[in-house]
């Protein structure tokens, strides 16, 4: 009965939040509004469901062609995607299963919370109802709707329940082997969840060893843990999980120690800032607010001597779990530990492998759920008479506290059903005749531009067209940016080339002449097609290429801005004084007068404060200069030859160690204040 009630409650919550049409696989008709990471997830699934079975099994061959993209890197929930692909012939109109997965998470969250509580030993009805509501209204869970795979937090509750069953005196082998299998399969949901489940699995043999002081009792659990770890390595290698590189961010996307108690997004405390408590600029990834109901139950537990006695028994009964929680908390807090804005510990030490968990603030989730479970379980024993009233108050507080988050989740889902606008129809009709879409610069070369580029990739996915780029969680070696080869291919009647940014418009003039193409401009993009295909009338002509003045100071920002097209990619928004680089490999573009054959270039730059940067300069893949840029402003010079065919030069900069500064979320390397070109020949 308890499981039935929690299942019905979870199903009610899911149907309240998610429209049935989205659960059934409908995709957004409009791309004029920002759908966040949802587009990334469904693009991976759209391609995957339409392709036939092939090897490697998780590769979308048409996405990021010719090398393809692994849907694990688009967070498209491979485990669900594989199941949907099997049944897709029966449901051909189902274009995505992301919303179905989210509805499943909303349904299973309270069920698995009840399972965890009963596994802990509490089997009464009211505590079960309490844990069902608290878990379904857990702010950390509700706040993750934009990153669908990470909403599978019911897996953590299920893993916690299996841990408690596995560590009972006289427990059989079943629970620990089920937990080992669950941990392995969680890799196919999301690697972060797999690491958290793995920490809970690893706690089982540790608890046996530290509690029973015997290797014999922990033997089975140790073997199960080892088998799970080996299976993860093998399956990950088999399915192409390993080898991708992280974009950095460990210590930036961390958890603030005040986060579990700071009521961000709370309906009860609207005077608190809407953003999470921040000290680095990236601690929104460490959002951990427990909710007013959980905090009430926790406070009441700790107010009683009996409650404190229960807490002090934890090291004796569940030492392995306590160590796992401490390890997860250390990883979540990272090597830059803050309480509010007060630095607690700042160090350069990094936990081995932590860089691959760059959003380390998430690692606290199992600890937060254990706090919730412990508060409910302990309250029943610390307050033998008053606990029903306290729990009812906790339910009411948690429900009211998360009202705005639940409403926001529902509104976000309703927004996906917005009808296509006239601009949408133009957008899709422009791309519809083509089965190959080329976008330059690719997102692997200029990820800053991803919000603008993702709708183009989504349109390509809807018509099942091949596309040459994709925004992914990790960068694979096969799709990495190679500056010397990042150029459009010769056009045919089935290919549409999309060039984004001001500098790309100038590229289009020369490229179109060489490849027998013609181009038009819409918004910030230039569209090029074969010359025997008519362009839509609503595209504007590509403006004439402006030449860069020689022998005079050139500015890229501020009141004296002259040549924005110089900033080809990897640069932030221009400011009054100049512009920051925002990636490790920004690029510059120069279109010079026809009589300039060799030129010298002087860049006035400075590095990030207190952090000199080594900058290497490449022309067509060949190094032409290397500078050690200092925090003080200075001029850095090089010279190069200009190709006679185009009178245009594209320079790629490689910056050694860009960093985040304070609360600024950007990856800053060098500041460009101005430049000067001199004619040598």
Secondary structure, DSSP 8 states (H G I E B T S, - for coil): -HHHHHHHHHHHHHHHHS-HHHHTT---S--SS--TTHHHHHHHHHHHHHS---SSTTEETTBTTTT-EETTTTT--HHHHHHHHHHGGG-TT----HHHHHHHHHHHHHHHHHHHHHHHT---HHHHHHHHHHHHT-HHHHTTTTSGGGG-THHHHHHHHHHHHHTSTT--SHHHHHHHHHHHHHTTT-HHHHHHHHHHHHHHHHHHHHHH--TTTTHHHHHHHHHHHHHHHHHHHHTT-TT-B----TTTS---TTGGGS-TT-SS-TTS-SS---SSS-GGGG-----HHHHHHHHHHHHSHHHHHHHHTHHHH-HHHHHHHHHHHHHHHTTEEEETTEEEEE-S---TTGGGG-SGGGGGHHHHHHHHHHHHHHHHHH-TTTHHHHHHHHHHHHHHHTHHHHHHHHHHHHHTT----HHHHHHHHHHHT-SEEEEES-TTT-GGGHHHHHHHHHHHHHTT-EES----SSB-GGG---GGG-S-----TTEEEEEESHHHHHHHHHHHHHHTEEEEEETTEEEEEETTS---TTSEE--------SSSEE-SSSTT---GGGEEESB----SS-EEB-SSS-EEEEE--TT-SEEEEEEEEEEBTTB-EEEEEEETTEEEEEEEE-SS-EEEEEEEE--TTT-EEEEEEEES--B--TT--S-B-EEEEEEEEEE--
